Amino acid sequence: MVAVARRVFFWYNRNVKSSRLTTSAAHLKGRRVLLVGLGLHGGGEATVRWLASIGATIRVTDMKTVADLAPTLRRLRSISFQRVLGKHDEAGVRWAQAVIQNPGVPETAPEIRFAKKLGRPIYNEASLFVTDFPGTLIGVTGTRGKTTTTLLLGAIIKRWHRDTIISGNVREVAMLDLLPKSSAATLAVLELSSYQLERLPVPNRAMHVAVMTNLKVDHLNRHGTMKKYADIKYNLFRGQSATDVAVLHANDPYCRRAATVTPAKKVWYGRMLPASQSGYTVIHGWVVERRGRTLTRLCRRSDFGPAGEHNTDNLLAAVAAARALDIPLAIIRQTVQSFAGVPYRQEIVRTWRGHRFINDTAATSPDGALAALHVFRRGVFIVGGTDKDLDMKPFAITLAKRRRSFVTLPGTATEKLLNALPRPARSLVHQTTSMQEAVTVAMDIARSGEDIVLSPGAASFGLFKHEFDRGDAFTRCVKNLR
């Protein structure tokens, strides 16, 4: 533990000392600050608490109404702040000296466009945290697998170094709520989405270990093109030095391209790692570390509970990052063996009358749902939802080939999916209008021993507040089955 503390303090002195002179807290103290997007996930709520703690004058705007935001507003009732809800608030931008953008608010929002026009400084929760965090930063991004990788890596590091926090895009404690508890000896393991990375990097701060799991077509409704999406993801690596580490998937072309963005030391991993390349891979059921011609067995793949090739990649990414931090093999192995998986990601929520019910609501893209199709080979899938400007055809064709029937939830992505189905396969579809109906229909058509899998391959907006609300609705319906 002493060695860990020394290494962390070295990183702190090298990377943070100069940035302590101009923290976000110092810049925003006593200023008029507009938060665009309060939301329901906790990040906006934590931002209000943090702004109040540093003495900022706070104004909040959100397109949601008071009724929509009631749970968040209830928890903030002891804090005084202005609020403009249920409509846009360009007047608030004029009033503000600085603007904070909730990750759920796009660059095209009127308040953000107006703030840019007026030259207001714009922050988000991640940029505020990264600027003010006094310890060592470890970041994880990617399209698929970043939550599992973050939580596994975080668990490994926490077992090794108790003063570790896990936050970001995971459903844990919001980043800004953790700042008061952090010190130079604290390690922060952060899952960072493209939305959060839009306001990174910040001056004088970088990820000391940056992990990218993969990059697949997603979020084009927000970013427009894959080029723009990839460029935002690469913000995770910007600002790194040659003494930092970039952990990259050797078989993903966007990860290989990320290597050109950073001067950091490259650590490669992948199930199909080229034989000539050092890194982390799986050989004969063992996760191995390859250095030149030397192979070191680290743990068995079967030690890791979550199934599927995608979870093999997640395991490799976490192990590679842990080894880059010089974490002892025994700690890695113990944590891998005890890791139970991640809620909302291929989570088995119940077994009833011979059927397993799988909650994979976090599969918000066709690629995510395709991964579930490969894992759960016998079952009825509940799919569909809101479109994110993604191609549904590969998913539709695979569904038609591999499933004798499936159930849909309503939405624009569902319409694209149905239109992409081969004509003979359209008789396989059972369309529903609610989660309760979807679960009931899936039960009616499932054969003995078949799984019932919620893996939508689409966003949740419209019928649900967000994907976790969708997953919770599925779990409630399943647990109420009698």
Backbone torsions as a table, in degrees:
resi	resn	phi	psi	omega
1	MET	NA	-32.8	177.4
2	VAL	-62.6	-42.7	179.2
3	ALA	-61.9	-39.8	178.1
4	VAL	-60.8	-48.2	-178.6
5	ALA	-60.6	-41.0	178.9
6	ARG	-62.5	-42.8	-177.7
7	ARG	-66.0	-44.3	179.4
8	VAL	-61.3	-43.3	-179.0
9	PHE	-65.2	-34.9	176.2
10	PHE	-62.3	-48.0	178.5
11	TRP	-59.0	-42.8	-178.8
12	TYR	-59.5	-50.9	-178.6
13	ASN	-60.7	-38.7	-175.3
14	ARG	-73.7	-36.5	-168.1
15	ASN	-106.2	-22.9	-168.2
16	VAL	-110.6	-27.7	-167.9
17	LYS	-53.4	-44.2	-177.9
18	SER	-69.1	-32.3	-177.1
19	SER	-77.2	-15.2	178.6
20	ARG	-62.5	-20.6	-176.6
21	LEU	-69.2	-29.5	-177.6
22	THR	-134.3	81.0	178.0
23	THR	-84.0	161.9	174.6
24	SER	-60.8	-40.3	-179.1
25	ALA	-59.8	-43.2	179.7
26	ALA	-65.8	-36.8	-177.1
27	HIS	-72.9	-35.0	-173.2
28	LEU	-96.8	-10.2	-179.6
29	LYS	-58.1	127.0	178.7
30	GLY	75.8	0.7	-178.8
31	ARG	-89.9	162.4	172.7
32	ARG	-88.2	118.4	-173.4
33	VAL	-123.9	128.6	177.0
34	LEU	-102.4	122.9	172.5
35	LEU	-96.1	117.4	179.4
36	VAL	-96.9	103.9	-179.6
37	GLY	101.2	102.2	177.6
38	LEU	-85.8	-49.2	172.8
39	GLY	73.2	-178.0	-174.9
40	LEU	-121.7	-2.0	-174.4
41	HIS	-88.6	-9.8	176.9
42	GLY	108.4	-22.9	-178.6
43	GLY	-67.4	-45.1	178.1
44	GLY	-64.8	-40.0	177.8
45	GLU	-60.3	-45.6	178.9
46	ALA	-65.1	-34.0	178.6
47	THR	-64.1	-42.4	177.5
48	VAL	-61.6	-45.1	179.4
49	ARG	-60.8	-42.9	-178.8
50	TRP	-66.1	-43.5	178.4
51	LEU	-60.8	-40.7	178.2
52	ALA	-63.9	-38.1	-177.3
53	SER	-67.7	-25.9	-179.2
54	ILE	-98.3	1.3	175.0
55	GLY	85.5	24.5	175.8
56	ALA	-79.5	155.0	170.6
57	THR	-92.4	123.7	-164.2
58	ILE	-112.3	137.3	170.2
59	ARG	-132.8	137.4	-176.8
60	VAL	-123.0	135.2	173.0
61	THR	-129.0	146.0	179.7
62	ASP	-158.5	142.5	177.4
63	MET	-71.8	-17.1	175.2
64	LYS	-73.7	156.4	-178.0
65	THR	-89.7	173.5	175.7
66	VAL	-57.1	-41.7	179.7
67	ALA	-63.5	-42.7	179.7
68	ASP	-60.8	-39.9	-172.7
69	LEU	-95.9	11.2	-173.5
70	ALA	-51.6	-45.1	-179.1
71	PRO	-61.1	-41.8	179.6
72	THR	-68.2	-45.7	-178.8
73	LEU	-62.7	-35.3	179.4
74	ARG	-61.9	-40.9	-178.6
75	ARG	-73.9	-16.7	-179.4
76	LEU	-103.6	11.7	-171.3
77	ARG	-64.1	-20.3	-179.6
78	SER	-84.1	-4.5	-177.5
79	ILE	-107.4	134.8	179.6
80	SER	-89.1	123.2	174.8
81	PHE	-157.6	151.5	175.4
82	GLN	-74.8	151.7	177.6
83	ARG	-143.2	137.8	173.7
84	VAL	-127.9	105.6	-171.1
85	LEU	-119.5	150.9	177.4
86	GLY	80.5	7.3	179.0
87	LYS	-161.3	168.1	177.3
88	HIS	-75.1	159.4	-173.0
89	ASP	-138.4	68.9	177.8
90	GLU	-68.8	-27.8	176.4
91	ALA	-62.2	-34.3	177.7
92	GLY	-65.0	-31.9	178.1
93	VAL	-67.8	-41.1	177.2
94	ARG	-62.1	-40.1	-178.5
95	TRP	-67.2	-35.1	-169.8
96	ALA	-76.5	148.8	169.6
97	GLN	-96.4	-15.2	176.6
98	ALA	-154.7	153.0	-177.7
99	VAL	-124.9	136.8	173.4
100	ILE	-114.4	126.6	-174.7
101	GLN	-101.0	116.5	172.7
102	ASN	-62.3	139.7	-178.5
103	PRO	-55.0	-27.6	179.6
104	GLY	-75.3	-8.1	-178.5
105	VAL	-94.9	122.2	-176.8
106	PRO	-77.0	165.3	177.4
107	GLU	-61.9	-23.6	-177.4
108	THR	-83.0	-4.3	179.3
109	ALA	-60.3	140.1	-177.1
110	PRO	-54.1	-40.3	-178.7
111	GLU	-63.9	-39.1	-178.1
112	ILE	-71.6	-42.1	178.0
113	ARG	-62.4	-41.2	-178.8
114	PHE	-68.8	-38.5	178.1
115	ALA	-61.5	-40.1	177.1
116	LYS	-64.6	-41.7	-179.6
117	LYS	-61.6	-38.8	-178.7
118	LEU	-84.3	-6.1	179.6
119	GLY	76.7	22.3	177.9
120	ARG	-71.9	139.3	173.4
121	PRO	-66.2	136.8	-177.6
122	ILE	-119.7	129.0	178.3
123	TYR	-121.3	169.9	162.5
124	ASN	-136.2	176.7	-175.8
125	GLU	-56.1	-42.3	-177.5
126	ALA	-66.4	-42.9	-178.3
127	SER	-67.6	-35.2	176.4
128	LEU	-64.8	-45.3	-178.6
129	PHE	-64.5	-49.1	-177.0
130	VAL	-61.2	-38.6	179.4
131	THR	-64.7	-40.9	-171.8
132	ASP	-97.6	-12.8	-177.7
133	PHE	-67.1	127.9	-173.3
134	PRO	-88.3	-4.5	-173.7
135	GLY	-108.6	-146.2	-173.6
136	THR	-100.6	130.9	-175.2
137	LEU	-101.9	129.9	175.1
138	ILE	-127.5	117.6	-174.2
139	GLY	-115.5	144.3	178.1
140	VAL	-128.8	130.2	173.7
141	THR	-139.3	178.7	-177.0
142	GLY	144.6	169.9	177.2
143	THR	-83.8	-47.1	-179.2
144	ARG	-120.5	143.0	170.9
145	GLY	89.2	-1.3	-174.2
146	LYS	-70.5	-32.4	179.5
147	THR	-69.6	-48.0	178.7
148	THR	-59.8	-44.7	179.3
149	THR	-62.1	-44.4	-179.7
150	THR	-61.5	-46.7	-175.9
151	LEU	-70.1	-37.9	176.6
152	LEU	-67.1	-48.3	178.9
153	LEU	-61.1	-42.6	178.3
154	GLY	-61.2	-40.0	178.9
155	ALA	-65.7	-40.3	177.8
156	ILE	-62.3	-48.5	-177.0
157	ILE	-65.4	-40.3	-178.7
158	LYS	-65.1	-34.8	176.6
159	ARG	-66.1	-29.9	-178.2
160	TRP	-85.9	-38.2	-174.4
161	HIS	-138.6	105.6	-169.9
162	ARG	-59.2	-34.9	-177.2
163	ASP	-81.6	67.9	-178.8
164	THR	-128.8	135.7	175.7
165	ILE	-117.0	148.0	179.8
166	ILE	-122.8	122.1	-173.8
167	SER	-157.2	-161.9	-177.7
168	GLY	97.7	-129.2	-175.4
169	ASN	-80.3	-6.0	177.5
170	VAL	-76.7	157.6	-178.1
171	ARG	-86.3	59.0	176.2
172	GLU	-112.3	-150.3	178.3
173	VAL	-74.1	138.5	179.5
174	ALA	-61.8	146.4	-174.6
175	MET	-53.5	-49.9	-173.0
176	LEU	-69.2	-21.9	174.3
177	ASP	-70.2	-18.9	-177.1
178	LEU	-92.6	-13.4	-177.5
179	LEU	-57.6	-45.4	-177.3
180	PRO	-62.9	-21.8	-177.3
181	LYS	-93.9	2.5	-172.4
182	SER	-98.8	150.1	177.6
183	SER	-137.7	-177.5	178.6
184	ALA	-62.0	-23.6	-178.6
185	ALA	-88.9	-2.2	-176.8
186	THR	-81.4	137.2	170.8
187	LEU	-103.6	132.2	177.6
188	ALA	-112.6	121.1	175.3
189	VAL	-103.3	113.2	-170.9
190	LEU	-117.3	126.4	165.5
191	GLU	-85.5	125.5	-176.1
192	LEU	-124.8	119.5	177.5
193	SER	-81.6	169.2	176.6
194	SER	-61.7	-33.7	179.4
195	TYR	-62.9	-40.7	-179.8
196	GLN	-73.3	-30.6	-177.8
197	LEU	-77.3	-9.3	-178.3
198	GLU	-59.4	-29.6	-177.6
199	ARG	-103.8	13.4	174.2
200	LEU	-110.2	161.3	-1.6
201	PRO	-79.5	173.3	175.3
202	VAL	-116.7	156.6	-177.1
203	PRO	-58.3	138.1	171.9
204	ASN	68.2	11.6	-179.8
205	ARG	-134.4	142.7	179.2
206	ALA	-153.0	164.0	174.1
207	MET	-75.0	126.5	179.5
208	HIS	-77.1	-30.6	167.2
209	VAL	-131.5	123.5	180.0
210	ALA	-120.6	126.1	-175.9
211	VAL	-117.3	131.4	174.2
212	MET	-122.5	121.2	-174.8
213	THR	-80.3	-40.4	-177.9
214	ASN	178.3	176.4	170.6
215	LEU	-144.9	120.8	-179.5
216	LYS	-127.6	166.3	-177.3
217	VAL	-63.6	120.0	180.0
218	ASP	-168.1	161.3	173.4
219	HIS	57.3	27.1	178.9
220	LEU	-70.5	-20.6	174.2
221	ASN	-66.2	-21.3	178.8
222	ARG	-99.5	-45.3	-170.5
223	HIS	-100.2	-14.9	174.4
224	GLY	87.8	-54.7	-177.2
225	THR	-135.1	159.0	175.7
226	MET	-64.6	-34.4	179.6
227	LYS	-60.8	-45.5	179.7
228	LYS	-67.3	-42.2	179.1
229	TYR	-59.1	-47.5	-179.8
230	ALA	-63.4	-42.4	-177.4
231	ASP	-62.0	-37.6	177.2
232	ILE	-67.5	-41.7	177.6
233	LYS	-59.7	-35.9	-178.3
234	TYR	-68.7	-11.0	175.0
235	ASN	-58.9	-24.6	178.2
236	LEU	-58.5	-31.7	-174.1
237	PHE	-96.9	-14.5	-175.5
238	ARG	-70.0	138.7	-178.0
239	GLY	91.8	-8.2	178.0
240	GLN	-67.8	157.5	175.8
241	SER	-114.2	177.8	-178.1
242	ALA	-67.3	-15.9	178.9
243	THR	-94.2	-0.3	173.6
244	ASP	-89.6	179.6	-174.9
245	VAL	-131.4	135.8	172.2
246	ALA	-116.8	121.0	179.8
247	VAL	-103.4	120.1	-167.5
248	LEU	-134.5	145.0	177.8
249	HIS	-77.3	116.1	-174.3
250	ALA	-67.5	-22.1	-175.5
251	ASN	-98.1	4.4	-179.1
252	ASP	-107.3	122.0	-175.7
253	PRO	-62.2	-34.1	179.3
254	TYR	-71.5	-33.3	175.0
255	CYS	-67.4	-39.8	177.9
256	ARG	-62.7	-36.6	178.3
257	ARG	-69.0	-32.3	178.7
258	ALA	-60.7	-27.2	-179.9
259	ALA	-61.4	-23.6	-179.2
260	THR	-82.6	-10.7	-176.3
261	VAL	-85.7	-26.2	-170.4
262	THR	-123.8	142.8	173.2
263	PRO	-84.9	1.7	-176.1
264	ALA	-63.0	160.6	173.8
265	LYS	-63.5	132.1	-177.8
266	LYS	-94.3	130.7	172.8
267	VAL	-120.2	122.6	-173.4
268	TRP	-106.3	150.0	174.8
269	TYR	-148.0	165.0	176.1
270	GLY	159.0	146.8	177.5
271	ARG	-61.8	-28.7	-179.9
272	MET	-115.7	43.2	178.1
273	LEU	-58.7	127.4	179.3
274	PRO	-54.1	140.1	-174.9
275	ALA	-59.3	-25.2	-177.8
276	SER	-87.1	-4.1	-171.9
277	GLN	-104.0	133.2	173.1
278	SER	-73.1	148.5	-179.9
279	GLY	153.2	-151.0	-172.8
280	TYR	-125.7	131.4	-177.8
281	THR	-153.1	-175.9	177.4
282	VAL	-117.5	127.3	178.1
283	ILE	-131.9	120.9	178.7
284	HIS	51.8	42.7	175.5
285	GLY	82.9	1.7	179.2
286	TRP	-110.6	136.7	166.6
287	VAL	-76.8	122.8	-175.1
288	VAL	-125.9	153.4	172.9
289	GLU	-105.6	121.5	-179.9
290	ARG	-107.9	122.7	174.1
291	ARG	-125.6	102.1	-173.2
292	GLY	64.1	-121.5	179.1
293	ARG	-97.0	1.5	-177.3
294	THR	-93.4	127.3	177.1
295	LEU	-111.5	132.5	176.0
296	THR	-121.2	122.1	177.1
297	ARG	-74.8	130.9	-177.6
298	LEU	-105.2	-48.8	177.4
299	CYS	-164.6	164.3	175.5
300	ARG	-81.1	145.4	174.8
301	ARG	-60.5	-35.0	-178.2
302	SER	-69.0	-12.1	175.1
303	ASP	-69.0	-20.0	-174.4
304	PHE	-99.7	119.7	-172.3
305	GLY	-64.5	-49.6	-176.0
306	PRO	-56.9	132.9	-173.8
307	ALA	-91.0	165.1	172.4
308	GLY	102.5	152.1	-179.9
309	GLU	-62.6	-35.1	179.8
310	HIS	-63.2	-34.7	177.7
311	ASN	-75.7	-24.4	170.5
312	THR	-62.5	-43.7	177.1
313	ASP	-62.2	-40.7	178.7
314	ASN	-62.4	-41.8	177.2
315	LEU	-60.3	-46.5	-179.8
316	LEU	-61.4	-41.5	-179.6
317	ALA	-62.3	-46.1	-178.8
318	ALA	-65.7	-42.5	179.8
319	VAL	-64.8	-42.0	179.5
320	ALA	-60.6	-44.0	179.6
321	ALA	-66.8	-39.6	179.5
322	ALA	-63.6	-42.0	178.9
323	ARG	-67.5	-32.6	176.7
324	ALA	-63.5	-24.8	176.9
325	LEU	-90.6	4.9	179.9
326	ASP	64.4	32.0	177.4
327	ILE	-75.0	133.1	-177.5
328	PRO	-58.7	145.7	-177.5
329	LEU	-59.4	-38.3	-178.1
330	ALA	-61.0	-38.6	179.6
331	ILE	-68.7	-42.3	177.7
332	ILE	-59.6	-48.3	-176.5
333	ARG	-62.7	-44.3	-180.0
334	GLN	-60.7	-42.1	-177.4
335	THR	-70.3	-42.0	178.0
336	VAL	-58.9	-43.0	-177.2
337	GLN	-67.9	-28.8	-176.4
338	SER	-97.2	-3.3	-175.7
339	PHE	-71.9	123.5	-172.2
340	ALA	-92.5	-5.7	-176.1
341	GLY	104.3	-173.5	-171.9
342	VAL	-126.7	130.3	175.9
343	PRO	-57.0	145.4	177.2
344	TYR	74.4	1.5	179.8
345	ARG	-125.0	95.9	-178.3
346	GLN	52.2	40.4	-177.5
347	GLU	-86.1	125.1	175.8
348	ILE	-81.0	110.5	-174.3
349	VAL	-96.2	-20.8	179.1
350	ARG	-169.4	149.9	166.9
351	THR	-118.5	123.9	-174.4
352	TRP	-145.6	128.3	179.9
353	ARG	51.6	38.9	176.4
354	GLY	83.2	1.9	179.3
355	HIS	-108.9	134.3	169.3
356	ARG	-90.9	136.4	178.2
357	PHE	-108.0	120.5	-172.1
358	ILE	-112.3	123.7	178.2
359	ASN	-99.8	103.9	178.6
360	ASP	-121.7	42.4	-175.6
361	THR	-61.6	-23.3	179.6
362	ALA	-70.4	-7.8	173.8
363	ALA	-77.0	83.4	-175.8
364	THR	-96.9	7.0	176.3
365	SER	-131.5	158.4	178.0
366	PRO	-57.1	-37.3	178.8
367	ASP	-60.1	-40.6	179.1
368	GLY	-63.7	-43.2	179.1
369	ALA	-68.8	-34.5	176.4
370	LEU	-61.6	-37.8	177.2
371	ALA	-60.7	-40.7	178.4
372	ALA	-66.9	-36.7	177.3
373	LEU	-59.6	-34.6	179.7
374	HIS	-74.4	-27.8	-178.3
375	VAL	-85.1	-46.9	-176.2
376	PHE	-102.4	89.2	-169.5
377	ARG	-82.0	-20.4	177.9
378	ARG	-120.1	107.7	179.5
379	GLY	173.3	167.3	175.3
380	VAL	-100.6	125.4	-178.6
381	PHE	-98.9	140.1	170.2
382	ILE	-104.2	118.4	-170.5
383	VAL	-132.4	170.5	172.4
384	GLY	101.0	170.3	-177.7
385	GLY	153.3	-139.7	-174.1
386	THR	-96.3	139.9	-176.5
387	ASP	-74.8	143.3	173.7
388	LYS	-118.5	30.4	-177.9
389	ASP	61.7	40.6	-179.2
390	LEU	-113.0	154.8	179.6
391	ASP	-78.1	116.4	-178.8
392	MET	-92.1	-5.5	-172.1
393	LYS	-62.2	-48.3	179.5
394	PRO	-58.6	-39.1	178.0
395	PHE	-65.1	-44.6	-179.8
396	ALA	-60.9	-44.8	-178.5
397	ILE	-65.2	-41.7	179.5
398	THR	-66.8	-41.4	175.5
399	LEU	-56.9	-46.5	-178.2
400	ALA	-62.6	-35.9	-178.3
401	LYS	-77.5	-35.4	-167.9
402	ARG	-105.3	-7.2	-178.0
403	ARG	-129.4	136.7	178.8
404	ARG	-79.6	-19.3	174.6
405	SER	-165.7	158.1	176.1
406	PHE	-154.1	165.7	-173.5
407	VAL	-115.1	140.6	178.6
408	THR	-117.1	146.0	166.5
409	LEU	-94.6	155.7	-176.5
410	PRO	-73.8	155.2	175.3
411	GLY	151.2	169.8	-176.8
412	THR	-68.4	-32.5	176.2
413	ALA	-69.0	-34.3	177.3
414	THR	-62.5	-41.8	178.2
415	GLU	-61.1	-42.7	177.3
416	LYS	-64.0	-40.3	179.4
417	LEU	-62.2	-46.4	-179.1
418	LEU	-64.7	-40.0	178.9
419	ASN	-67.3	-26.8	-178.9
420	ALA	-85.2	-11.3	-179.4
421	LEU	-68.6	139.7	169.3
422	PRO	-57.5	141.9	-173.7
423	ARG	-52.4	-44.3	-179.4
424	PRO	-62.3	-23.2	-175.9
425	ALA	-83.2	-8.4	-174.9
426	ARG	-69.1	-19.0	176.7
427	SER	-74.2	-11.5	179.8
428	LEU	-78.8	-13.1	-169.3
429	VAL	-86.9	136.0	172.0
430	HIS	-119.6	104.0	-176.3
431	GLN	-85.0	136.3	178.6
432	THR	-131.1	170.1	-176.8
433	THR	-119.2	-1.2	-180.0
434	SER	-152.3	163.8	178.7
435	MET	-66.9	-39.3	179.2
436	GLN	-59.3	-45.4	178.7
437	GLU	-65.2	-39.4	-179.0
438	ALA	-62.1	-44.9	179.8
439	VAL	-66.4	-41.4	179.4
440	THR	-62.5	-46.3	179.8
441	VAL	-65.0	-42.2	178.9
442	ALA	-59.7	-41.1	177.1
443	MET	-63.4	-40.0	-177.9
444	ASP	-64.6	-35.9	-173.8
445	ILE	-97.8	-10.0	-178.7
446	ALA	-71.0	139.3	174.6
447	ARG	-88.9	166.8	-177.9
448	SER	-55.0	128.9	176.2
449	GLY	83.3	-2.8	-179.3
450	GLU	-81.1	145.2	174.3
451	ASP	-77.8	154.5	170.4
452	ILE	-117.5	116.6	-166.6
453	VAL	-122.0	118.2	168.4
454	LEU	-85.9	106.0	176.5
455	SER	-143.2	82.3	-163.3
456	PRO	-66.5	-34.5	-175.2
457	GLY	69.6	20.9	-175.3
458	ALA	-158.3	164.8	176.5
459	ALA	-73.5	172.1	-170.9
460	SER	-111.5	-7.7	-171.2
461	PHE	-59.7	143.7	-179.6
462	GLY	110.7	-70.6	-179.9
463	LEU	-80.7	-27.8	-177.0
464	PHE	-132.3	163.2	178.7
465	LYS	-69.7	-38.9	-179.2
466	HIS	-167.3	178.1	-174.2
467	GLU	-64.5	-30.1	-179.7
468	PHE	-73.8	-34.2	173.2
469	ASP	-61.7	-41.2	176.0
470	ARG	-61.2	-46.3	179.3
471	GLY	-63.5	-40.0	178.3
472	ASP	-64.8	-37.5	177.5
473	ALA	-62.8	-42.4	177.3
474	PHE	-61.1	-47.8	-178.2
475	THR	-62.4	-41.5	178.0
476	ARG	-60.7	-46.0	-179.7
477	CYS	-61.2	-42.4	-177.7
478	VAL	-67.2	-43.4	-177.1
479	LYS	-72.6	-17.2	177.3
480	ASN	-89.0	-3.1	179.0
481	LEU	-64.8	132.0	179.6
482	ARG	-132.0	NA	NA
